[in-house]
Structure formats: C-alpha cells, structure tokens
Amino acid sequence: MSGFLYRVGWLAAGRPWRVIAVWVAGLVVATGLAMALGGEPHDNYDAPGTPSQRGTDLLRAEFPALAEAQARVVLHDPDGARVGTDITTEVARRLGEVPSVAIVSPPRLSTDGDTALFTLNYDQPVTDLGGAEAIDHLVEAASPAERAGLTTEFGGQVAENIQEVNGRAEAVGIGFALIILLVAFGSITAAGVPLAVALVGLGIGTAGITLIAAGTDVSTIAPTLASMVGIGVGIDYALLLVTRHVEGLRSGLTVREAAARANSTAGVSVLFAGVTVVLSLMGLRLVGLNTYVTTGFTTAAVVVTIVITALTLVPALCGLAGTRLLGRRARAALTTGGDTAGAPDTGAVPVAAGARPEPRQTLTAVWAGRIGRRPLPWAIGALLLLLLLAAPVLGMRTWPQDAGSQPDSTYQRRAYDLIAAEYGPGANGPLIIAADLQKVAAADLEGIVNRIRATPDVAAVQPPIVAPSGNAAVIIVTPTVAPSDARAAELVHHLREDVLPAGVEITGLTAVFTDLASWMSDRLWWVVGFVVGVSLLLLTLVFRSPVVALKAAVMNLLSIAAAYGVVTAVFQWGWGTELLGLPHSIPMSSWLPVLMFTVLFGLSMDYEVFLLSRIREDYLATGDAHGSVVRGLAATGRVISSAALIMIAVFAGFALDPDVTVKMVGVGMAVAVLVDATIIRMVLVPATMALLGRANWWLPGWLDRIMPHVDVHGAAVATPATITTPTVPPTTDAVVATTAPGTATTPSTADALAEPRTAEGTTQPV
C-alpha cells in the first residue's frame, strides 16, 4: 500500500495542474448535477414492528389523510383581541387550496378567542411535499392574517421536517481552523492547502448527498453531520500529510520526493484512519431506521471523498507550492537549485556540514518522559477524572427532539409555545388511537373512550370516528403534558398495558417518539459491539498487537463516556442551555448516543492511528519500548494538537446551529476530542504504554503467521523505473539516483530508507 501511495504522490506532485484541474472539474460537475437533479432531505421515522408503526399502517389503510403529512397554522392577535371570523374564513379557504392538502380542520379558537389553530392533513407523506416549498405555500395562504396585523406561526410535521441551513457554523469552524493552521505552519500557503482540500472534498461530497436525496429519503441532519465530519477530517488528514511533507523539505528532500514520501507514510495512516471512520459509520446500519441508515452512508461517502481528495490533491498542491509551504526563515536559508518534479522552486533546505544534530526536546517529549517515570499515579488520576466526567450519564434520559426543544428563534418553536399557552402543552402531541374493528367490536368503543377519559394525565378525548369501510375507528386523545415530558411516555405505556385491549394501537408524534426512544436504547449495544469489534480487528491488523488495539478501544470508550456525561450536564441538567440559546433544560436527543458513538469512535481512532504509527515506526527501528513512546509523542504532538484544536473549533462552531440535535452533537464531539487530545493522548497513552513496556507489541506466534502484513510506515516504498524526470545537478537532488543519461528513478527500497545526503556530503535524518 505504501508503494502505491508513493507512486500516487510522486505523479501528483509532478503534474499538479492536471490533478487540480480534475478536482475542480469534478467539483463543478457535481455541483451542477446537484443543482439540476438534486433533492431535499426529509426525515422518515418509520420503525417496522413497533406498536406505533402498526397503528400508522392501520391509519394509512383506513384513514389515509390522518396517516400522511400534517401541519399546523396558528393565528394570534398580539393585542389580545378576538380573531375575526372573516379572517379565519379567508385563511381556511386559501389553506384548502394549498397543493396536496386533503383536509383543513375548522379553526379551533382559544378560550379567550385571540388565537385560532388550523390543522392540515395532506394526502402525501412529508417526503413528497417539496421541502421548504411546502412552507412557502402555507406562508402565502396565511398572508391575509399577516396583513391584518396577526402573528402567524407554522408547526406540525411539515414545518419540523425542514432543516434550516445558514452556513454560520461552517464559517466559524473554518475561520478558527485557518487561524490554527497559520500558527502551526507560519505560512499562508501551508495553511491554505488543508482548507482547500477539505472544501473541495466536502463540496463534492455534499453535492453527492443532494443527488442521493433525489432518489431516497435522506435525514435532515445528514448534510449537517456530513459537513461537520467532512470539514474536520478533511483538514486533519491534509494537515498530517502537509506536516510530513514539510518535515521532508526541512530534512533535505526535494519537493516531489517529500510529497511522495509523505503519501507513503502519513498517507497510509490517513487511509486507515478513513477506513476506520467509514466502518464506524456503517454501524448505523444496525439501528434499522432509515434516518440512521442514510445518515451513515451519506457521511461515509463524504469521508471517502475526503480521503481520495487528500491523497491526490495534497501532493499536487504541495508540488505546485514548492518551498512556499515553509515559513520565511526556512525559505530564507534555502539554496536555489533544480527541480526534479518540474514544479516551481523545489530547492532543498540546506543543512550545515558536520555531525548530526540532536533532536529538539519538545514540551511534549518532556511531558511524556515525566509521565513515563511515574506512570501508575498518572494513569489512576486520569481514569478517575474520566469517570467523574462520565458520572452524569447514569441519569441520562433520551427523547427524540421536537419543536419544544428548539431555540426561540425558530418559527416551529414559536408555534409550539403559542399552542401550549393557548390550548395546553399536550395539544402539541395528541395521541391517535387506532382501533381495528375486525378485532374489537364497535360497541366496545364507548367503553374504551370512557376508560381513556378516566386515565390520569388525559385532558380531553374526542368521540370515535369510524372509517367509511367500517373496519377501523380513530380516537384523538389530548394529554395534559408536553410530548417531551417523561409523563407523556409513561401515559403511552400505561394505556397500552392497562387500558387498551388487543387490536387497539396508539400512534401519533408522542407514541412514535416513545417507541423510537426505546428502539434506540435497545439497538445502541448492537452498534457498540459492531464498531468496537471491527476497530479491534483493524487495529490489530495494522499494528500487529492485540494489546494496543484493546487499549485503544478502552480509551475511546472512556472518552466517549466522558463526553456523554458532559453533554448530559450541559443540556439535561441545564448547566449551559442559556449560553447555547435554549430557554430551559431538555432531555438528551435519542439520536445523540448512537450518532456520537459511531462518529467519535472513528475520529478518535484517527488520532490513535496517527500516534501509534509513529511510535511503532520508532520501536521497530530502535527496539526501545519506552523511548519510542517519548519520541513518537514528540514527533506527533504538534500535529495532533493542531488537528485536535481544529476539530474542536469545527465542532464547537456547530453549537451555533439552530437545530438542537446538531447543537448536542457539536458540543459532545468537541468535548470528546478535547478529552481525547488531553487526558487520553497526553496522560493515559504514555502512562499505560510505560506500564506495559514491550508487552505493548506482544503478538502470539500463530496469529503472526496467519495475519497479512500491512506496511503503514513506508518501509516498502519502491517506485518503477518508468517514472522519469529531467537530469538535475547532484547538489540539489540528494535522493534521486541517476540510472541513465537524462533519466532518474525514485529511490529503491534501500535508498528510500537511507538518510538523504546533502550537497556537502553530510547526512540528516528524515
């Protein structure tokens, strides 16, 4: 694999304009197709086999208008005056003319008459209504009320299914990332390469999601999550490659050779890190819900695009930039010379003759050495801190987020609050009781209604409506509590277990969300088992150490548990809701545990792969189990810290998103990366590896014999003699071996591992 990636890097750096042109053309074509043929995301909450789904299926067969999309229009007089009949009549007429609307209920006036509520039932599912276009139709229909001075708000399934996209979160994350990259590299050019790669890959991936949405249901959260992950991994992967490339330039390599070697070493880490993220996301398939399946494979598609972009576009941009990736001081010290890649300005960094300099003792190396001298107390302290952060997770309560959880700035939330204030909180989540009259006698309906009416937390029960076929009946029940209140779920369970006979099912928003919360809790452990198991196998294969793989998995589980605990404290306990623009504490989104686990486990493994690759590379070269940890941390500390800061900035930026689930994911992932980059990488990794010593790399003989060898360190780099470059003066190309007049080949395996020779004849470490 490293040899193949070496060839890719060599070719891309030698022909940068061709590679860049291909990616720009791909971006233009993908964007054009998305604009012409793309669709809009929609949520599909069908959960086959659940009680609420059985009720929904019965409604679709006997009451189609009640089973499809539903919307609410609220008219409110801010002065407290009674809403006029002429206005409600005109609005009702116009709502009836909205495309696909089958039923417009008579306006329901509040007790004081200053609010009118219309309920609309469509003859199509929400996925077929055109997204934001459906809201535009409602706004136009309610415009007479707006002109009359009434407040108009829109709620219900149609309104809550529209994902508002403002780009602010992405802009904030990219802005902070640029600042961090400038500090890390000291060069605008070097800082721009990771951003360019991330934006190109994300642009093509996002266009692909839009095209996928035209053919199937794609969750409304999928584009946002894909952007969040895509920006983070895109910048991180490119950052790792550029860092290794700059190291090569500083050690005396030509631009083209440095790009090729970066691809053959750091590029392999990028490839396996991307594979780990994709495999983790595939765990969402086990949830069994369409909204998760689409979120998983669309985000995975973006990650795949990002990986391919990084492995081809980064060496091309590096080849084009030449030595401008270095800071001013490094460039000022350069000696000019030829360019084996044909790219502009590829002079090598000069190295003074004499003895090889001692490696600089970085703060990371000093810290790692301190941890290594007394590993046990540090490991215990880090473990206790992680457990303390994770403690709130023991009281976590999950609930799919509804309009009541959204910020006050959204029209869905304003409609929700108006309905709750004028009609009671339960009016936002009525229960729909679907009775199969082939299993339940019609004469029993009155008794069922009376038992429901006598149940605690029931505010009102409407008389049963029998379907034209006579095979089913529907009863609308209004609870006294809001849909997200724990008592609402308890009411659903109580009705099912103690009140309703067989053949009668509960559906509607509250019942569906109750079933989804239980469904997600049950399936989470399947997802955890799959993701952890696959990651263990992959890490064991890559690093040939079951100990390292198991240790990495345990550490990732600890960091994710700590992130769960912090998010629970911030949102459910209300420690940070006001800061995040939420008026009160809210339960955790049912989507959160699974989404965070799959994404974070993959991203955490990224850093594990980056770090362990360097440590194992040093260990194989020296056999020093303790020193390799210190040197590996010293070599990767800066890049991993920069990558973590970028990830934190990107994820924290998404805390500004108006959608509360996105807020939770953004906060949770930012916390997890912070924990991973500090407590895990800076304390637990050096402490545990110091405690285990050579046992870190223990591998049973029988397993060693049957496992394939995967080169993640570039040890087997070899390129064919067919790759040629113009003859160059030997003083500027220390690593290209001339094989014939006018031609040169890239180094053989032995040459690639040898130390490059400078013009003065001295050697410097790569």
FENZINOR-V106544 format. One line per field, one symbol per residue. ss: DSSP state (a for helix, b for strand, c for the rest). psi: psi as a letter, one per 20 degrees, with the letter a starting at -180 (. if undefined). burial: b if it has 9 or more other ideal C-beta (glycine too) atoms within 8 Angstrom, else e. A space follows every 10 residues. Layout:
ss=???
psi=???
burial=???
This chain:
ss=caaaaaaaaa aaaacaaaaa aaaaaaaaaa aaaaaaaccc cccccccccc aaaaaaaaaa aacaaaaccb bbbbbbcccc ccccaaaaaa aaaaaacccc bbbbcccbbc ccccbbbbbb bbcccaaacc caaaaaaaaa acaaaaaccc bbbbbaaaaa cccccccaaa aaaaaaaaaa aaaaaccaaa aaaaaaaaaa aaaaaaaaaa aaaaaccccc caaaaaaaaa aaaaaaaaaa aaaaaaaaaa ccccaaaaaa aaaaaaaaaa aaaaaaaaaa aaaaaaacca aaaaaaaaaa aaaaaaaaaa aaaaaaaaaa aaaaaccaaa aacccccccc cccccccccc cccccccccc ccaaaaaaaa aaacaaaaaa aaaaaaaaaa aaaaaccbcc ccaaaccccc aaaaaaaaaa aaacaaaaac bbbbbbcccc caaaaaaaaa aaaccccbbb bcccbbcccc cbbbbbbbbc cccccaaaaa aaaaaaaaac cccbbbbcaa aaaaaaaaaa aaaaaaaaaa aaaaaaaaaa aaaccaaaaa aaaaaaaaaa aaaaaaaaaa aacccccccc cccccccbca aaaaaaaaaa aaaaaaaaaa aaaaaaaaaa aaccaaaaaa aaaaaaaaaa aaaaaaaaaa aaaaaaccca aaaaaaaaaa aaaaaaaaaa aaaaaaaaaa aaaaaaaccc aaaaaacccc cccccccccc cccccccccc ccccccbbbb ccbbbcccaa aaacccbccc ccbccc
psi=ghgghggghg gghhmghggg hghggggggg gghghhiqaq qqpojpnpiq ghhhgghggh hhmhhiibqq rpppppoiij qppqhhghgg ggghhhippj phpoqqpoqr gijjpppppp prjqrhijjj chhhhhgggg hjhhhghjjq ppqpaagghi ipopoiiggg ggghghgggg hghghjphgh hhghgggghg ghggghhhgh hhhhirppqh ighgghgggg gghgggghgg ghghghgggh ijqrgghggg hghifhhhgg ghgghggghg hihhhihjph hhghgghghh hggggggggg ighghghghh hcjiiqrggh hhjqpqaroi ijqpnkqqpq pqqaqpqqqp orhgggghhg ghhmhghggg ggghgghghi gihhjppqpp pahiiqqiiq hghhgghggh hhiqhiiimq pooopoiihp qhiihghggh hghipqjpgq pqqqppqhij iqqppppori qqhiphhghh gggggghigp rqipqpargg gghghhgggh hgighggggg gggghggghh ggilohgggg gggghhhghh ghgggghghg ghijijgghj jphrqqrqph hggggggggh gghhhghggg ghggghgggh hhjogghhgg hgghhigghh gggghggggg ghhiiiqhph ghgggggghg gghgghifgf hifgghghhh hhciihkppq ghhhhipqpp ojjjhkppqq iioqrqpqph iiniipppiq piqqqrqagg hhirpqprhi irqqq.
burial=bbbebbbbbb bbbbbbeebb eebbebbeeb bebbeeebbe bbbbeebeeb bbbbbbebbb ebbbbbebbb bbbbbbbeee eebeeebbeb bbebbeebeb bbebbebbeb eeebbbbbbb bbbbebeebe beebbebbbe bbebbeeeeb bbbbbbbbbb bbbeeeebbb bbbbebbbeb bbebbebebb bbbbbbbbbb bbbbbbbbbb bbbeeebbbb bbbbbbbbbb bbbbbbbbbb bbbbbbbbbb bbbbbbbbbb bbbbbbbbbb bbbbbbbbbb bbbbbbbbbb bbbbbbbbbb bbbbbbbbbb bbbbbbbbbb bbbbbbeeeb beebeebbbb bebebbbbbb beeeeeeeee ebebbbbbbe bbeebeebbe bbbebbbebb ebbeebebbb bbbbbbbeeb bbbbbbbbbb ebbebbbbbb bbbbbbbeeb ebebbeebbe bbeebebbee beebbebeee ebbbbbbbbb bbbbeebbbb bbbbbbeebb eebbbbbbbb bbbbbbbebb bebbeebbeb bbebbbbbbb bbbbbbbbbb bbbebbbbbb bbbbbbbbbb bbbeebbeeb ebeeebbbbb bbbbbbbbbb bbbbbbbbbb bbbbbbbbbb eeeebbbbbb bbbbebbbbb bbbbbbbbbb bbbbbebbbb bbbbbbbbbb bbbbbbbbbb bbbbbbbbbb bbbeebbbbe eebbeebeee bbbbbebbbe eebebeebee ebbbbbbeee eebbbbbebe bbeeebbbbe ebebeb
